[in-house]
Amino acid sequence: MGNQAEHTEDTPDQAAFRAEARAWLAARAPLKEDGDGWSTRTTHPDVAAEKAHMDRCRAWQRELYDSGWAAIDWPVDHGGQGGERWQRQIFQQEAAQFDVTSGFLAAGIALAGPAIGHFGTDEQKARHLKPMLRGDVVWCQLFSEPGAGSDLANLATRAERDGDEFLVNGQKVWNSSAHLCDWGILLARTDPDAPKHKGITFFLVDMTTPGVDPRPIRTINGSSHFNEVFLSDVRIPAENVVGEVNSGWAVARLVLANESTMIGGGMDRADSAANLIALARRWGTAQDPMVRQELAQAYTKEKLLDWMGRRLQEDVRRGRQPSFDGSTLKVYWSESRRDRGNLGVGILGGYGVAGDHADTGVWANEALNRFWGSIGGGTDEVHRNNMAERVLGLPSEPRVDKHVPWREQVGGNG
Ligand SMILES: Cc1cc2nc3c(=O)[nH]c(=O)nc-3n(C[C@H](O)[C@H](O)[C@H](O)COP(=O)(O)OP(=O)(O)OC[C@H]3O[C@@H](n4cnc5c(N)ncnc54)[C@H](O)[C@@H]3O)c2cc1C
């Protein structure tokens, strides 16, 4: 890519901070060539390769921590720098241009970190936050179940009190990188007689605890990003409850809100418009009017997403309410991602799915992966429901089960 983005809207303080961040990054890593590099590779042929990638991500996270760039806007006593959110965002904008990443560690930090920081005990904060930020401990999310995805509050994994511990039994699914993670944030039902949102507890679980069994699921692109995680008589100390017993939904809501913003804000990928344009040039279709039209759309949508992100960033800088609903960004991002995957394969034609050219692997993978953004972090349909209710003020969905004990509901199997 070569040229770095200019940010003429920066205040003098912001410009100085940006220059400092850029210089630090430039001293440690190359710019991404055509937006590509080790850091953009998200699929790996086997678990050994996934682990090697994770180790590289851990090393980068450690470097960030040691140099004072990790968790720039977290409080100092949580291991952060006590800085401003705009500083973190500027650092992320700059880092996205270099061939570096914390990979999945960043997701764990963005999801588990605030939950522990906001709802955790002093002991939990002291024990978990710094190792998380240093990259020593990687966190996964154990929320979804076969019968609880969009309707997450329907979850059926049970946790029963037994002295100073909880005994946990159940099954989770879709758990990204759980087979490579050290700890997990877990939702389990502690009171099946309460309405579904009111009988859930939020736990921290050491993934090496006997009875925790992550089983990687091999997906169509050959990698094993997801797991199903079976929990059989898993003993979790009561001190690992975050917040109050049966009040885990409040903690979960914080995690879910952070998740959709994190996913919608993700721009650091191999399927950028710049990469699509380079691909079209390599494959001699850059002059084709139909391809040009789609390239223009991909470029325009990428710019719009960038500006939407900046607008939210400006709201943060000025301490205002967000100008638009986070679900809007998430859905616009997931639709654009799907279109870019289609276009990449379209440019390659038959090679896109069956060739042996180096481009095939990258773009076949982008095409196969193009729907993940429409599902992970809440499906497009669910985010559209959010927009209908919160933005358009349309009547909310009927929630007939809201006050009914979970045990008595269809799907409640206690
Ligand atoms: C890439 C990726 C990573 C993920 N990582 C994790 C992870 O680390 N940990 C974790 O716990 N989970 C994870 N998930 C799971 C994810 O949160 C769920 O897949 C998601 O919430 C949808 O749940 P579901 O798959 O059970 O689909 P369902 O909820 O069964 O939905 C099926 C279909 O019905 C539609 N639908 C459901 N309810 C409504 C409604 N009220 N109105 C309109 N349409 C509706 C949905 O939009 C969808 O099309 C991940 C998923 C993906 C794709």
The ligand as an ORCA input file, in Angstrom:
! r2SCAN-3c Opt
* xyz 0 1
  C     -17.302    -16.226     13.119
  C     -18.137    -16.525     14.338
  C     -17.521    -16.521     15.581
  C     -18.277    -16.832     16.716
  N     -17.605    -16.880     17.916
  C     -18.296    -17.213     19.022
  C     -17.590    -17.350     20.263
  O     -16.384    -17.211     20.349
  N     -18.309    -17.673     21.358
  C     -19.655    -17.862     21.310
  O     -20.240    -18.133     22.362
  N     -20.367    -17.776     20.142
  C     -19.696    -17.447     18.999
  N     -20.364    -17.352     17.781
  C     -21.799    -17.674     17.755
  C     -22.708    -16.510     17.369
  O     -22.836    -15.593     18.435
  C     -24.060    -17.126     16.962
  O     -23.840    -17.877     15.797
  C     -25.103    -16.073     16.668
  O     -25.492    -15.428     17.841
  C     -26.366    -16.721     16.000
  O     -26.806    -17.796     16.734
  P     -27.146    -19.206     16.032
  O     -25.970    -19.570     15.201
  O     -27.549    -20.144     17.119
  O     -28.332    -18.921     15.058
  P     -29.883    -18.872     15.436
  O     -30.074    -17.958     16.583
  O     -30.389    -20.266     15.578
  O     -30.500    -18.205     14.156
  C     -30.830    -18.947     12.978
  C     -31.442    -17.981     11.978
  O     -32.659    -17.420     12.519
  C     -32.602    -16.010     12.509
  N     -33.249    -15.451     13.700
  C     -33.106    -15.879     14.980
  N     -33.837    -15.113     15.807
  C     -34.429    -14.169     15.047
  C     -35.298    -13.076     15.335
  N     -35.700    -12.804     16.581
  N     -35.730    -12.322     14.294
  C     -35.332    -12.584     13.007
  N     -34.508    -13.607     12.681
  C     -34.061    -14.377     13.690
  C     -31.114    -15.664     12.540
  O     -30.870    -14.382     12.018
  C     -30.535    -16.784     11.673
  O     -30.654    -16.456     10.312
  C     -19.654    -17.096     16.615
  C     -20.268    -17.113     15.355
  C     -19.516    -16.841     14.225
  C     -20.182    -16.895     12.891
*
